[in-house]
């Protein structure tokens, strides 16, 4: 077993979609002796002269990349590279993500390696790189905000909470989606995460409505917090990908 990654191993199975403008690949990396993989949707323009956005997407606990790709983030933003990552087995035997720093930081290291290799493979816009995830994947998204804030332009956790040890410090645009009837990740815990984000971004005093059940804190600031609080439970609601993409499109590291 390697102690440290010295190079990236890529194994891609190219699958051409039904359009001429995009392709999908399964890419594998060796990270700290573990084989990690993701499904990559990339527009043809990603190999061209103009840099394109990059979205990293993380499934929930017990889910997998094959299923989570059906959230259709790649259809909501066809001009972006969208990466659906596969988690590793956790102590419970199901696939998932780290939600706090420590324990080898296997998933933080995966993101470091993946982004480096994607930059070599595609023309990635470093100012428009984003992270999103559902449930356990959303908690990892919060961890990325705390531990890799300079890498990303904005974050969009869905049905997620912050662990007590996870403390973001750098203001960043954040879009949190939560269900009032969520019993798996209690809404009260998600509300705390939102309040932390509002405090970190310093936007608590200014709110604007952005549609039904949607609120923006600090609408005209560089790092707003947007929330969509729906009436559902622990779900990934219809229209989530489109809402997240709309939020991401509005934010880059340069504005």
MOTAZI-V633327 format. One record per residue. N is the residue number from 1. RES is the residue in one letter. OMEGA is omega as a letter, one per 40 degrees, with the letter a starting at -180 (999 if undefined). D_CENTER is the distance of its C-alpha to the mean C-alpha in Angstrom with 1 decimal. Layout:
BEGIN
n	res	omega	d_center
N	RES	OMEGA	D_CENTER
N	RES	OMEGA	D_CENTER
END
This chain:
BEGIN
n	res	omega	d_center
1	X	i	28.9
2	X	i	27.7
3	X	a	27.2
4	X	i	24.9
5	X	i	23.2
6	X	i	25.5
7	X	a	24.3
8	X	i	21.7
9	X	a	22.9
10	X	i	21.6
11	X	a	22.8
12	X	i	21.9
13	X	a	23.3
14	X	i	23.5
15	X	a	23.5
16	X	i	24.5
17	X	a	23.4
18	X	i	25.9
19	X	i	25.4
20	X	a	26.4
21	X	a	23.5
22	X	i	20.6
23	X	i	20.4
24	X	i	18.4
25	X	i	18.6
26	X	a	18.0
27	X	i	17.6
28	X	i	18.5
29	X	i	18.6
30	X	a	20.9
31	X	i	19.4
32	X	i	22.0
33	X	i	24.0
34	X	i	21.3
35	X	i	20.4
36	X	a	16.6
37	X	i	15.5
38	X	i	13.1
39	X	a	13.9
40	X	i	13.7
41	X	a	14.6
42	X	i	16.2
43	X	i	18.7
44	X	a	22.1
45	X	a	21.7
46	X	i	19.1
47	X	a	22.3
48	X	a	24.3
49	X	a	25.3
50	X	i	22.7
51	X	a	19.2
52	X	a	16.4
53	X	i	12.8
54	X	i	10.0
55	X	i	6.5
56	X	a	4.6
57	X	a	4.2
58	X	a	5.8
59	X	i	9.1
60	X	a	11.4
61	X	i	14.4
62	X	i	17.0
63	X	i	15.1
64	X	a	14.5
65	X	a	12.9
66	X	a	16.1
67	X	a	15.8
68	X	i	12.1
69	X	a	12.6
70	X	i	15.0
71	X	i	12.5
72	X	i	13.4
73	X	a	10.6
74	X	i	12.8
75	X	i	15.7
76	X	i	14.5
77	X	a	14.0
78	X	a	16.5
79	X	a	16.8
80	X	i	13.4
81	X	i	12.4
82	X	a	9.8
83	X	i	9.1
84	X	a	9.1
85	X	i	9.6
86	X	i	12.5
87	X	i	13.0
88	X	i	16.5
89	X	i	19.2
90	X	i	19.4
91	X	i	22.8
92	X	i	22.9
93	X	a	22.8
94	X	a	19.7
95	X	a	16.5
96	X	a	13.8
97	X	i	12.0
98	X	a	13.5
99	X	i	13.1
100	X	i	15.6
101	X	i	16.9
102	X	i	19.7
103	X	a	21.0
104	X	i	20.4
105	X	a	16.8
106	X	a	16.2
107	X	i	12.4
108	X	i	12.3
109	X	i	15.0
110	X	a	13.2
111	X	i	10.5
112	X	a	13.6
113	X	a	15.6
114	X	a	13.2
115	X	i	12.6
116	X	a	16.4
117	X	i	17.4
118	X	i	15.4
119	X	i	17.0
120	X	a	20.3
121	X	a	19.8
122	X	i	18.6
123	X	a	19.2
124	X	i	15.8
125	X	a	15.8
126	X	i	14.8
127	X	i	15.0
128	X	i	12.5
129	X	a	9.4
130	X	i	6.1
131	X	i	2.5
132	X	i	2.1
133	X	a	4.7
134	X	i	8.4
135	X	i	11.1
136	X	i	11.2
137	X	i	7.6
138	X	i	7.1
139	X	i	9.7
140	X	i	8.2
141	X	i	5.4
142	X	i	8.9
143	X	i	10.4
144	X	i	8.5
145	X	a	9.8
146	X	a	13.1
147	X	a	13.5
148	X	a	12.0
149	X	a	12.3
150	X	a	14.3
151	X	a	11.9
152	X	i	9.5
153	X	a	10.9
154	X	a	8.9
155	X	i	6.3
156	X	i	6.2
157	X	i	6.9
158	X	i	9.4
159	X	a	12.6
160	X	i	11.8
161	X	i	14.0
162	X	i	14.6
163	X	a	16.9
164	X	a	20.0
165	X	a	19.5
166	X	a	16.1
167	X	i	17.3
168	X	a	15.3
169	X	a	18.1
170	X	i	17.0
171	X	i	16.5
172	X	i	13.4
173	X	a	12.7
174	X	i	10.8
175	X	a	10.8
176	X	i	11.4
177	X	a	12.7
178	X	i	15.4
179	X	a	18.5
180	X	a	21.8
181	X	i	23.1
182	X	i	20.3
183	X	a	22.3
184	X	i	19.9
185	X	a	17.7
186	X	a	20.4
187	X	i	20.0
188	X	i	22.0
189	X	i	19.5
190	X	i	16.7
191	X	i	19.2
192	X	i	19.6
193	X	i	16.0
194	X	i	16.3
195	X	i	19.6
196	X	i	18.3
197	X	i	15.9
198	X	a	18.9
199	X	a	21.1
200	X	a	19.0
201	X	i	18.6
202	X	a	22.3
203	X	a	22.1
204	X	a	23.8
205	X	a	27.0
206	X	i	25.8
207	X	i	24.5
208	X	i	24.4
209	X	i	24.1
210	X	a	21.7
211	X	i	23.1
212	X	i	23.8
213	X	a	22.0
214	X	a	19.9
215	X	i	20.4
216	X	i	19.5
217	X	a	20.5
218	X	a	21.7
219	X	a	21.6
220	X	a	23.2
221	X	i	21.7
222	X	a	19.3
223	X	i	16.7
224	X	i	17.0
225	X	i	15.5
226	X	i	15.3
227	X	i	15.8
228	X	a	16.5
229	X	a	18.7
230	X	a	20.0
231	X	a	22.9
232	X	a	21.4
233	X	a	20.5
234	X	a	17.6
235	X	i	16.4
236	X	a	13.8
237	X	i	16.2
238	X	i	17.5
239	X	a	16.3
240	X	a	12.8
241	X	a	11.3
242	X	i	14.0
243	X	i	13.6
244	X	i	10.0
245	X	i	11.2
246	X	i	14.3
247	X	i	12.7
248	X	a	10.8
249	X	a	14.1
250	X	a	15.9
251	X	i	14.4
252	X	a	14.7
253	X	a	15.7
254	X	i	19.3
255	X	999	19.6
END
